[in-house]
C-alpha cells in the first residue's frame, strides 16, 4: 500500500515510520479508520513477569492507535498461556501453574498501564483510553464438547497444518503437541469474543502471527457474517540480522525490576549506526522532521542521535526524570571518565574470586570462556587498569568498591559483601 494513497492518520503514520507488513484488505481498513474510531487489539501471553524490547514495537502500535483517535485493547492471555503459542518455537514452552500465570498477568497489566495510560492524552472518559481484557474470562470455563460442536466445524485441518508455526515444526520433524496445535483455534476464538464484547474489528501483531490471525477473521466471517481485519508488522532484526532485544547477556527487559535503567539506556545508546534511524522511527514519537535531521548526522555527530534515541525510549519506559539521570550518568562516565557513576552490583566474596567469573556473574559477558578471551585480548580493566592475566583474582571486603570495565562502553561498579 503506497503511503500517499492512505487516508487514515493511523495507517499513514505507520507507513511513514516503517511499521507495516501485511493486511488482509488495505483499502477497506484504511477507509474504515478514516471514517470512524476503531477498536483494535494485541494479545500478550503471561509467560513471564515482564516484557522485553521485542514487545516494544507492539506497544508503539497501541500508542499510535491512541494518538490517532482509535481504541486500543490489551488482551492478556491468562487462558492461552496455559496452552502455549508455538509460533517461532522449535520446542514446547514450559507450562506454568495457575498461580504464576495470575501473578504474571498482574505484572503485565501494571506495566501496560504505565506505558499506555497517559492521563493527559487519554482521560477516563476518552474513547481512545486503553481497555484491558483477560481471555481467561471466556476460556477457563469453556465446555470442550460444546466448543467443538459449535465452532470446530469452521476450522479446516488442511489449512491449519499449512500455517507457518505448524508447518515449520512438522517440516523439521520436531514434535508439536495437540495442545499447541489448538493455539490458533483459541486465538481465533479470542478475536470472535472481542468482536462480540468490544466491537473489536482489527487484530494487530507480528508477521509470525499472520496465519493464526487469519483464522480469526475467517471465524468472524463464518459465525457473524461480518468483516474484520488483520494488520501485521515486520519481524524486527538489527542491521546485522540478529533478533531484536537479545544481547550476549540475555533479554533487554522493559521493567526496571528485571533490568536496570542504566543498562536499558546503554543498550539503546550502543545501537549500531545502521539501526539508529529505523529505531528512531519505530520506538520514539519524535516528529518526522526531527528524525530526518538526526538521520542525516554522520561520524561522531551521530552520537547525538544515539543519545536522543536512548533518552526518548528510556523516558517512555521509565519516565523523563530517570532518562535524564541516566543521560547525565553516562556523560560523567564516558565524557569525564568518572567511573564512580557506573551501575552497581553487589557481589558475594568468601575469599578471592576469578575476575572472569565475576564478569559473567554481573552480566558483562555471557560466559566464563568469553570473559577469559576478553582478558587475553586486553579488553578488560579494573579501576581503569588493564587486567592482563586470565587467571587474575579479585577480592573485595564488605562495602569495598571496585569498577570492572569492558572496552569503553560497559562498566560495572562492584560492591563486596560476605558470602
C-alpha positions in Angstrom: 0.0 0.0 0.0 1.5 3.3 -1.0 1.8 5.9 1.7 0.5 8.8 -0.4 -2.8 6.9 -1.1 -3.6 6.3 2.6 -6.4 8.4 4.1 -6.4 7.4 7.8 -3.9 9.1 10.1 -3.1 5.8 11.8 -2.0 3.9 8.7 -0.3 6.9 7.2 1.8 7.3 10.3 2.6 3.6 10.4 3.7 3.6 6.8 5.9 6.6 7.2 7.6 5.0 10.2 8.1 1.5 8.8 5.6 -0.5 10.8 3.6 -2.1 8.0 4.0 -5.6 6.7 0.7 -7.3 5.7 -3.1 -6.6 5.8 -6.0 -8.7 4.5 -7.6 -5.6 2.9 -5.6 -2.4 2.9 -8.2 -0.3 1.1 -11.2 -1.3 3.3 -9.3 -0.9 6.5 -8.0 2.5 5.5 -11.5 3.6 4.6 -12.9 2.4 7.9 -10.2 4.0 10.1 -10.5 7.3 8.2 -14.3 7.2 8.7 -14.6 6.3 12.4 -12.9 5.3 15.6 -11.9 1.6 15.5 -11.2 -0.8 18.4 -8.1 -2.9 17.8 -6.3 -5.4 20.0 -3.0 -7.1 20.5 -2.6 -10.3 22.6 0.2 -10.8 25.2 0.5 -14.2 26.9 1.6 -14.1 30.5 4.7 -16.3 30.1 7.0 -14.1 32.2 6.8 -11.4 34.8 7.7 -8.7 32.4 8.2 -7.7 28.7 11.4 -7.3 26.8 12.0 -4.9 23.9 10.8 -7.5 21.4 7.3 -6.3 22.5 8.0 -2.6 22.2 7.0 -2.4 18.6 3.5 -3.7 19.5 3.3 -1.2 22.4 4.1 1.6 20.0 1.3 0.4 17.7 -1.1 0.7 20.6 0.2 4.2 21.4 -0.3 5.3 17.8 -3.8 3.9 18.0 -4.5 6.2 20.9 -2.8 9.2 19.3 -4.8 8.9 16.1 -8.2 8.6 17.9 -8.7 4.8 18.0 -9.3 2.5 20.9 -6.5 0.1 21.9 -7.3 -3.2 23.7 -4.7 -5.2 25.5 -5.7 -8.8 25.6 -3.9 -10.6 28.5 -3.5 -14.3 27.8 -4.5 -15.7 31.2 -6.1 -18.5 29.4 -3.9 -19.1 26.3 -0.8 -19.0 28.4 -1.9 -22.5 29.7 -1.6 -23.7 26.1 1.5 -22.0 24.7 1.9 -20.3 21.3 4.2 -22.5 19.0 5.0 -19.5 16.8 8.8 -19.1 16.4 9.5 -22.0 18.8 11.1 -25.3 18.0 10.0 -27.0 21.2 7.1 -26.8 23.6 7.1 -24.0 26.1 7.4 -24.7 29.8 3.9 -24.9 31.3 3.2 -22.5 34.1 0.9 -23.2 37.0 -2.2 -21.0 37.6 -0.6 -19.0 40.4 2.3 -18.0 38.2 0.0 -17.0 35.3 -2.1 -14.9 37.6 1.0 -13.1 39.0 2.5 -12.6 35.6 -0.8 -11.2 34.3 -1.0 -8.7 37.1 2.6 -7.5 36.4 1.9 -7.1 32.7 -1.3 -5.1 33.4 0.7 -2.8 35.7 3.4 -2.4 33.1 0.9 -1.6 30.3 -0.9 0.8 32.5 2.3 2.8 32.9 3.2 2.6 29.2 -0.2 3.4 27.8 -2.3 5.2 30.3 -1.3 8.8 29.7 -3.9 10.7 31.8 -3.4 13.9 29.8 -3.8 12.2 26.4 -6.5 9.7 27.4 -8.5 10.6 30.4 -11.1 8.1 31.8 -13.8 9.5 29.5 -11.7 9.3 26.4 -12.9 6.9 23.6 -9.2 6.1 22.9 -8.4 5.1 26.5 -6.8 1.6 26.6 -9.0 -1.4 27.7 -7.6 -4.4 29.5 -9.2 -7.8 28.9 -8.1 -11.3 30.1 -9.1 -14.2 27.8 -9.3 -16.4 30.9 -12.8 -14.8 31.3 -14.1 -17.0 28.5 -11.5 -19.7 28.1 -11.2 -21.1 31.7 -14.7 -22.4 31.9 -15.3 -23.4 28.3 -17.1 -26.7 27.7 -14.9 -28.7 25.3 -17.8 -30.6 23.7 -19.9 -27.5 23.3 -17.0 -25.7 21.8 -16.2 -28.5 19.3 -19.8 -28.9 18.2 -20.4 -25.1 17.7 -17.0 -23.9 16.4 -15.0 -27.0 15.4 -16.8 -27.3 12.0 -15.4 -23.9 11.0 -11.7 -24.9 11.1 -10.0 -26.8 8.3 -7.2 -29.1 9.5 -5.8 -29.0 5.9 -5.4 -25.2 6.3 -4.2 -25.3 9.9 -1.2 -27.6 9.0 -0.1 -25.0 6.4 0.2 -22.2 9.0 3.9 -21.3 9.3 4.1 -22.0 13.1 2.8 -25.6 12.5 4.4 -26.3 9.1 7.9 -25.3 10.3 7.8 -27.7 13.2 6.5 -30.6 11.0 8.9 -30.0 8.2 11.8 -30.1 10.7 10.4 -33.3 12.2 10.1 -31.6 15.6 7.4 -32.6 18.0 4.2 -30.5 18.0 1.7 -31.4 20.8 -2.0 -31.4 20.2 -2.1 -28.8 22.9 0.0 -26.3 20.9 -1.9 -27.3 17.7 -5.0 -25.9 19.3 -3.5 -22.5 20.0 -4.6 -20.9 16.7 -8.2 -22.1 17.3 -8.2 -20.4 20.7 -6.6 -17.2 19.3 -9.4 -17.1 16.6 -12.0 -17.6 19.3 -10.4 -14.7 21.2 -11.0 -12.4 18.2 -14.6 -13.6 17.9 -15.2 -12.9 21.6 -13.6 -9.4 21.4 -15.7 -8.7 18.3 -18.9 -9.6 20.2 -17.9 -8.0 23.5 -15.9 -4.9 22.5 -16.9 -4.3 18.8 -13.3 -5.0 18.0 -12.7 -5.3 14.3 -8.9 -5.3 14.0 -6.2 -7.5 15.3 -2.6 -6.3 15.3 0.5 -8.5 15.6 3.9 -9.5 14.3 4.2 -11.1 10.9 4.8 -14.5 12.6 1.2 -14.4 13.7 -0.2 -13.9 10.2 -1.6 -17.5 9.8 -3.1 -17.5 13.3 -4.8 -14.2 12.9 -6.3 -15.1 9.5 -8.1 -18.0 11.3 -9.8 -15.3 13.5 -11.1 -13.1 10.7 -12.3 -16.3 8.9 -14.2 -17.4 12.1 -15.9 -14.0 12.5 -16.9 -14.1 8.8 -18.4 -17.6 9.1 -20.1 -17.1 12.5 -21.1 -13.4 12.5 -21.2 -12.8 8.7 -19.1 -9.7 9.5 -15.9 -8.2 8.1 -12.8 -7.9 10.3 -9.2 -7.0 9.7 -5.6 -8.1 10.4 -2.5 -5.9 10.3 1.0 -7.2 10.9 4.4 -5.6 11.4 7.7 -6.9 10.1 9.7 -9.1 12.5 12.4 -6.8 13.9 16.0 -7.6 13.5 19.1 -5.5 13.8 21.2 -4.4 10.9 23.4 -7.4 11.4 20.4 -9.7 11.1 20.2 -10.6 14.8 16.9 -10.9 16.6 16.0 -7.6 18.3 16.2 -7.4 22.1 18.8 -10.1 22.6 22.3 -9.4 23.9 25.2 -11.5 24.9 23.9 -11.5 28.4 20.2 -12.1 27.8 17.0 -10.2 27.1 16.6 -6.5 27.3 13.6 -6.1 29.7 11.3 -3.1 29.8 10.7 -3.3 33.6 13.3 -2.0 35.9 12.9 -4.9 38.3 14.5 -7.1 35.6 16.9 -4.7 34.0 18.4 -1.5 35.5 17.5 1.8 33.8 21.3 2.3 33.3 21.7 -0.9 31.4 18.5 -0.1 29.4 19.7 3.4 28.4 23.1 2.0 27.5 21.5 -0.7 25.3 20.0 2.0 23.0 23.0 4.3 23.3 25.1 1.5 21.9 22.9 0.8 18.9 24.7 0.2 15.6 25.0 3.2 13.3 22.8 1.5 10.7 20.0 0.9 13.1 19.6 4.4 14.6 17.3 5.9 12.0 15.0 2.9 11.9 14.8 2.7 15.7 14.0 6.4 16.0 11.1 5.9 13.6 9.8 2.8 15.3 10.4 3.4 19.0 10.1 7.2 19.5 7.3 9.7 18.9 9.6 12.4 17.7 8.3 14.4 14.7 9.5 13.0 11.4 11.2 16.3 10.6 13.4 15.9 13.7 14.1 12.2 12.9 15.2 13.1 9.4 17.6 15.7 10.8 19.1 13.1 13.1 19.3 10.5 10.3 21.5 12.9 8.3 24.2 13.1 11.1 27.4 11.3 10.3 30.6 10.3 12.1 30.9 11.5 15.7 27.9 13.7 15.2 25.8 10.5 15.0 26.3 10.1 18.8 23.8 12.9 19.2 21.2 10.7 17.5 22.1 7.7 19.7 21.8 9.7 22.9 18.5 11.1 21.8 17.3 7.6 20.9 18.3 6.2 24.3 16.8 9.1 26.2 13.5 9.1 24.4 12.9 5.4 24.8 14.0 5.4 28.5 11.6 8.3 29.0 8.8 6.2 27.5 9.6 3.2 29.6 10.9 4.7 32.9 10.0 8.3 32.9 11.7 11.6 32.0 13.5 12.0 35.3 15.1 8.6 35.1 16.1 9.1 31.5 17.8 12.4 32.2 19.6 10.9 35.2 20.9 8.1 33.1 22.0 10.6 30.4 23.9 12.6 32.9 25.4 9.5 34.4 26.6 8.4 31.0 28.2 11.8 30.4 30.2 11.6 33.6 31.3 8.0 32.8 32.2 8.5 29.1 32.9 12.2 28.7 34.6 12.8 32.0 35.9 9.3 32.7 34.3 9.3 36.2 33.7 5.6 36.8 32.2 6.3 40.2 28.9 6.7 38.4 28.9 3.2 36.9 25.9 0.9 37.6 26.4 -1.0 40.9 26.2 -4.7 41.6 26.6 -6.4 45.0 28.9 -9.5 44.8 29.4 -12.1 47.5 33.1 -12.9 48.4 34.0 -15.7 50.8 37.6 -15.2 49.6 39.2 -14.2 46.4 37.4 -14.9 43.1 38.5 -15.1 39.5 37.9 -11.9 37.6 36.4 -13.8 34.6 33.9 -15.5 37.0 32.7 -12.1 38.4 32.4 -10.6 34.9 29.9 -13.4 34.0 28.0 -13.1 37.3 27.3 -9.4 36.9 26.2 -9.8 33.3 29.1 -8.0 31.4 29.7 -11.2 29.4 27.7 -14.3 28.5 30.1 -17.0 29.6 33.4 -17.6 31.5 35.1 -18.5 28.3 34.1 -15.2 26.7 35.4 -13.4 29.8 38.8 -15.2 29.6 39.1 -14.4 25.9 38.4 -10.7 26.5 41.1 -10.7 29.2 43.6 -12.3 26.9 42.8 -9.6 24.3 43.4 -6.8 26.8 39.7 -5.8 26.7 39.1 -5.9 30.5 40.1 -3.2 33.0 39.8 -2.9 36.8 39.6 0.7 38.0 41.0 1.8 34.7 44.0 -0.6 34.7 44.1 -3.4 32.2 43.7 -7.0 33.5 46.3 -9.0 31.7 46.1 -12.4 33.4 43.1 -14.5 32.6 43.6 -16.2 36.0 43.6 -12.9 37.8 41.9 -12.9 41.2 39.6 -10.3 42.7 39.0 -9.8 46.4 36.5 -7.3 48.0 35.8 -6.7 51.6 32.2 -5.9 52.6 31.2 -2.5 51.3 34.5 -2.2 49.4 34.1 -1.0 45.8 35.8 -1.5 42.5 34.9 -1.0 38.9 35.2 -3.6 36.1 35.1 -2.4 32.5 34.9 -4.0 29.1 36.0 -1.7 26.3 34.8 1.9 26.6 31.1 1.3 26.9 30.4 -1.4 29.5 31.2 -0.6 33.2 30.0 -2.2 36.4 30.8 -1.0 39.9 31.1 -4.0 42.3 30.3 -3.7 46.0 31.6 -6.5 48.2 29.5 -8.5 50.7 30.1 -11.5 52.8 29.2 -14.8 51.1 
